[in-house]
């Protein structure tokens, strides 16, 4: 199933793809697609209602698409998780996942404007496979157990200000947490429809020039391993987002790609998870 949220920022309504090119309104089941909906078996209830034909149709033509999950409690990110990305930045392959946090209010819609922050001079893009948690994950016993707590997958752009990340001291979080720095969506796609999360092609263009062309098969630590690993250090809650890393081709890499500037257009897609388009502006 593909869940999405449409409408103005802060007033999005929950919608489900009907599998036949249309959409149905979910407001008879839930006010929003959030942690409470996921934890209470909302996706299963939505599937049952869709099969029974009890959900009213929704016309979303011309409407803004918001992030497919509302108000994530936290955004946890994994750095240097693709072998080719680690190589292009001259970084050693890590022995364990590199973990950092990103402010939850960075999450915006898949087509919203990305803003270069005040003082930003090295704003970069990162296409990533996002994992949305559906059940509490606390000390999971094995990577295999992670499959039971994953609600679905999303296309995520982990926008980064490299000057803040590497040149301003401290941890990476400053370069990751500027406003608008996590376009998400368009859909939250359930695992049964996503297929193998380690076999997804991922592509990104800037102004029509392809910069990233990778595959989740090159993750050093796969999705299930990452979720299991994180659960040993923090409690993951329903609605939390985990960004799992980016392949080669970022501006910070060894390819001489320019950083983003005002007016640039970013387009990105992951197999089965949809497509995003952002125009870059200034804060």
DADATA-V952223 format. One record per residue. N is the residue number from 1. RES is the residue in one letter. OMEGA is omega in radians with two decimals (none if undefined). Layout:
BEGIN
n->N res->RES omega->OMEGA
n->N res->RES omega->OMEGA
END
This chain:
BEGIN
n->1 res->X omega->3.13
n->2 res->X omega->3.09
n->3 res->X omega->3.04
n->4 res->X omega->-3.14
n->5 res->X omega->-3.08
n->6 res->X omega->3.11
n->7 res->X omega->-3.11
n->8 res->X omega->3.11
n->9 res->X omega->-3.13
n->10 res->X omega->-3.14
n->11 res->X omega->3.14
n->12 res->X omega->3.06
n->13 res->X omega->-3.06
n->14 res->X omega->-3.07
n->15 res->X omega->3.11
n->16 res->X omega->3.01
n->17 res->X omega->-3.10
n->18 res->X omega->3.11
n->19 res->X omega->-3.12
n->20 res->X omega->3.12
n->21 res->X omega->3.12
n->22 res->X omega->-3.11
n->23 res->X omega->3.07
n->24 res->X omega->-3.10
n->25 res->X omega->-3.09
n->26 res->X omega->-3.00
n->27 res->X omega->2.99
n->28 res->X omega->3.13
n->29 res->X omega->-3.02
n->30 res->X omega->3.06
n->31 res->X omega->-3.07
n->32 res->X omega->3.04
n->33 res->X omega->-3.04
n->34 res->X omega->-3.09
n->35 res->X omega->-3.13
n->36 res->X omega->3.11
n->37 res->X omega->-3.12
n->38 res->X omega->-3.06
n->39 res->X omega->-3.08
n->40 res->X omega->-3.14
n->41 res->X omega->-3.12
n->42 res->X omega->3.12
n->43 res->X omega->3.12
n->44 res->X omega->3.11
n->45 res->X omega->3.11
n->46 res->X omega->3.12
n->47 res->X omega->3.13
n->48 res->X omega->-3.14
n->49 res->X omega->3.09
n->50 res->X omega->3.14
n->51 res->X omega->-3.13
n->52 res->X omega->3.12
n->53 res->X omega->-3.08
n->54 res->X omega->-3.13
n->55 res->X omega->-3.12
n->56 res->X omega->3.11
n->57 res->X omega->3.13
n->58 res->X omega->3.05
n->59 res->X omega->-3.09
n->60 res->X omega->-3.10
n->61 res->X omega->3.11
n->62 res->X omega->-3.10
n->63 res->X omega->3.01
n->64 res->X omega->3.04
n->65 res->X omega->3.11
n->66 res->X omega->3.02
n->67 res->X omega->-3.03
n->68 res->X omega->3.00
n->69 res->X omega->-3.11
n->70 res->X omega->2.95
n->71 res->X omega->3.06
n->72 res->X omega->-3.14
n->73 res->X omega->3.09
n->74 res->X omega->3.05
n->75 res->X omega->-3.13
n->76 res->X omega->-3.04
n->77 res->X omega->3.10
n->78 res->X omega->-3.13
n->79 res->X omega->3.05
n->80 res->X omega->-3.04
n->81 res->X omega->3.05
n->82 res->X omega->-3.08
n->83 res->X omega->-3.09
n->84 res->X omega->3.08
n->85 res->X omega->3.08
n->86 res->X omega->-3.12
n->87 res->X omega->-3.08
n->88 res->X omega->3.11
n->89 res->X omega->3.13
n->90 res->X omega->3.11
n->91 res->X omega->3.07
n->92 res->X omega->3.05
n->93 res->X omega->-3.06
n->94 res->X omega->3.08
n->95 res->X omega->3.08
n->96 res->X omega->3.12
n->97 res->X omega->3.06
n->98 res->X omega->-2.99
n->99 res->X omega->2.98
n->100 res->X omega->-3.09
n->101 res->X omega->3.10
n->102 res->X omega->-3.12
n->103 res->X omega->-3.07
n->104 res->X omega->-3.11
n->105 res->X omega->2.96
n->106 res->X omega->-3.04
n->107 res->X omega->3.11
n->108 res->X omega->-3.14
n->109 res->X omega->-3.04
n->110 res->X omega->-3.12
n->111 res->X omega->3.13
n->112 res->X omega->3.14
n->113 res->X omega->2.98
n->114 res->X omega->-3.05
n->115 res->X omega->2.97
n->116 res->X omega->-3.05
n->117 res->X omega->3.03
n->118 res->X omega->-3.12
n->119 res->X omega->-3.13
n->120 res->X omega->3.14
n->121 res->X omega->-3.11
n->122 res->X omega->-3.13
n->123 res->X omega->-2.97
n->124 res->X omega->3.13
n->125 res->X omega->3.02
n->126 res->X omega->3.04
n->127 res->X omega->-3.09
n->128 res->X omega->2.94
n->129 res->X omega->3.10
n->130 res->X omega->3.12
n->131 res->X omega->3.11
n->132 res->X omega->-3.12
n->133 res->X omega->-3.11
n->134 res->X omega->3.11
n->135 res->X omega->-3.12
n->136 res->X omega->3.12
n->137 res->X omega->-3.11
n->138 res->X omega->-3.14
n->139 res->X omega->3.09
n->140 res->X omega->-3.04
n->141 res->X omega->-3.08
n->142 res->X omega->3.03
n->143 res->X omega->-3.13
n->144 res->X omega->-3.12
n->145 res->X omega->-3.12
n->146 res->X omega->-3.11
n->147 res->X omega->-3.08
n->148 res->X omega->-3.08
n->149 res->X omega->-3.12
n->150 res->X omega->3.11
n->151 res->X omega->-3.12
n->152 res->X omega->-3.02
n->153 res->X omega->-3.10
n->154 res->X omega->2.97
n->155 res->X omega->-3.05
n->156 res->X omega->3.04
n->157 res->X omega->-3.12
n->158 res->X omega->-3.12
n->159 res->X omega->-3.00
n->160 res->X omega->2.96
n->161 res->X omega->-3.00
n->162 res->X omega->3.13
n->163 res->X omega->3.10
n->164 res->X omega->-3.07
n->165 res->X omega->-2.96
n->166 res->X omega->-2.98
n->167 res->X omega->-3.07
n->168 res->X omega->3.06
n->169 res->X omega->3.06
n->170 res->X omega->-3.05
n->171 res->X omega->-3.11
n->172 res->X omega->-2.91
n->173 res->X omega->-3.12
n->174 res->X omega->-3.12
n->175 res->X omega->-3.09
n->176 res->X omega->-2.87
n->177 res->X omega->3.10
n->178 res->X omega->-3.11
n->179 res->X omega->3.12
n->180 res->X omega->-3.00
n->181 res->X omega->3.04
n->182 res->X omega->2.98
n->183 res->X omega->-3.01
n->184 res->X omega->3.07
n->185 res->X omega->0.37
n->186 res->X omega->-3.00
n->187 res->X omega->2.77
n->188 res->X omega->-3.04
n->189 res->X omega->-3.10
n->190 res->X omega->-3.05
n->191 res->X omega->-3.11
n->192 res->X omega->3.14
n->193 res->X omega->3.13
n->194 res->X omega->-3.03
n->195 res->X omega->-3.09
n->196 res->X omega->-3.12
n->197 res->X omega->3.11
n->198 res->X omega->3.13
n->199 res->X omega->-3.09
n->200 res->X omega->3.03
n->201 res->X omega->-3.10
n->202 res->X omega->-3.01
n->203 res->X omega->3.12
n->204 res->X omega->3.11
n->205 res->X omega->2.96
n->206 res->X omega->-3.11
n->207 res->X omega->3.09
n->208 res->X omega->3.12
n->209 res->X omega->-3.14
n->210 res->X omega->-3.14
n->211 res->X omega->-3.12
n->212 res->X omega->3.11
n->213 res->X omega->-3.00
n->214 res->X omega->3.13
n->215 res->X omega->3.11
n->216 res->X omega->3.08
n->217 res->X omega->-3.12
n->218 res->X omega->3.04
n->219 res->X omega->3.04
n->220 res->X omega->3.09
n->221 res->X omega->-3.06
n->222 res->X omega->-3.06
n->223 res->X omega->-3.08
n->224 res->X omega->3.09
n->225 res->X omega->-3.11
n->226 res->X omega->-3.12
n->227 res->X omega->3.08
n->228 res->X omega->-3.10
n->229 res->X omega->-3.13
n->230 res->X omega->-3.10
n->231 res->X omega->3.08
n->232 res->X omega->-3.06
n->233 res->X omega->-3.13
n->234 res->X omega->3.06
n->235 res->X omega->3.06
n->236 res->X omega->-3.07
n->237 res->X omega->3.07
n->238 res->X omega->-3.10
n->239 res->X omega->3.07
n->240 res->X omega->3.12
n->241 res->X omega->3.05
n->242 res->X omega->3.03
n->243 res->X omega->-2.89
n->244 res->X omega->3.07
n->245 res->X omega->-3.06
n->246 res->X omega->3.05
n->247 res->X omega->-3.13
n->248 res->X omega->3.03
n->249 res->X omega->3.11
n->250 res->X omega->-3.13
n->251 res->X omega->3.14
n->252 res->X omega->-3.10
n->253 res->X omega->-3.03
n->254 res->X omega->-3.02
n->255 res->X omega->3.10
n->256 res->X omega->3.02
n->257 res->X omega->3.12
n->258 res->X omega->3.03
n->259 res->X omega->-3.10
n->260 res->X omega->3.07
n->261 res->X omega->3.14
n->262 res->X omega->3.13
n->263 res->X omega->3.09
n->264 res->X omega->3.10
n->265 res->X omega->3.11
n->266 res->X omega->3.05
n->267 res->X omega->-3.10
n->268 res->X omega->-3.13
n->269 res->X omega->2.99
n->270 res->X omega->-3.11
n->271 res->X omega->3.06
n->272 res->X omega->-3.08
n->273 res->X omega->3.06
n->274 res->X omega->-3.00
n->275 res->X omega->3.09
n->276 res->X omega->3.01
n->277 res->X omega->3.11
n->278 res->X omega->2.96
n->279 res->X omega->-3.10
n->280 res->X omega->3.07
n->281 res->X omega->3.11
n->282 res->X omega->-3.11
n->283 res->X omega->none
END
